Amino acid sequence: MEIYQYAVDAESIDALSKYQITSFFSQRKPITKDDCDKIATKITGTPVSPTLVQGVASYTVAADTLQHPKVV
């Protein structure tokens, strides 16, 4: 059995991530993605971006600070 035949393409992962982020914040109004990004940027001291894989009950971002990735 070749496992690669079950792998999804990058576009599918990207679409799923966008859906998960939108769904997460639609259930947590008035908190927004921008609010969380600003707080994470303040914590890490550098701009952040969402990770490709998101959780159901969390919003995960990553920041690359001095070549040492941080996940907030």
Order of alpha helices (4+ residues) and beta strands (2+ residues): alpha-alpha-beta-beta-beta
